[in-house]
Amino acid sequence: MSVFEDLHGYFLEDLSVGMSDLFAKTITESDIVMYAGISGDTNPVHINADFAEQTIFKERIAHGMLSASLLSTVFGTKLPGPGAIYMNQNLNFKAPVCIGDTVVARVHLREINGKRVTFDCVCTIGDTVVLDGEATLMVSRRS
């Protein structure tokens, strides 16, 4: 087995419709501040408590894409895992994520079409869906 295969996640031959996995993370103030710095998105609803108090949320909220990035964590580290290439992501943001919320990102393999695999995606806090959508990834075959 090559180093490539040792480090690689699932190969196309290992996948089947219905497979799923998840990643959970409690969002901290540090996560929001670091994401603002990395992304350049310094919207005060994320980083300024006085400003955020005047919004419909009444408190600071996490960047939507910070929550969405947890889906990328599942794809890049679990299913399909290392070696998979993100091709497309469709997202619907449904509810805010606040400091201290634990977001659970779940993916469910819906379709395999050649080297492309499509997943249904959802991020939740308890029973509340904060975002959903679908993603398409490219997965390589075993050499």
C-alpha positions, 0 to 999 in steps of 0.5 A: 500500500502506498503512502497515498492510500495510507492517508486517504479516506474512503475510495469510491469503491468503499462508498455506498448510498446511505452512509453518514457521519457527523462532527460536533463543536461548541462555538466559542467567542475565540472561534468567532473572533478568529473566523472574522480575522481569517475571513475578513468578515468583521460584520459587527453582528458577529464581533460587537455586543453593543451593535448585536444587542440592537439586532433581531438576534439581541446578541452576537451570532456566529458567521453562517459560514463558520457553521457551514465549515463544520460540514467541510470538517466531516467531508475532509476528515471522516466521510469521504475523508482525506483525498475527497475534493469539494465541488459544489455546496448549496446552503440554506441558513435557517437559524442563528448560532450563538456563543456556547451553542453546540452545532452538530454537522451531519452528512448523508450520502444520497447519490453516487454518479461516477466519481461524483458523490452527493450528500444531504447536509444539515447542521443542528443545535438540539432539534433546531436546524440552523442550516441545510443543503447539499454538497457534491464531492469528487472521490478517487478510485483505488489505484 
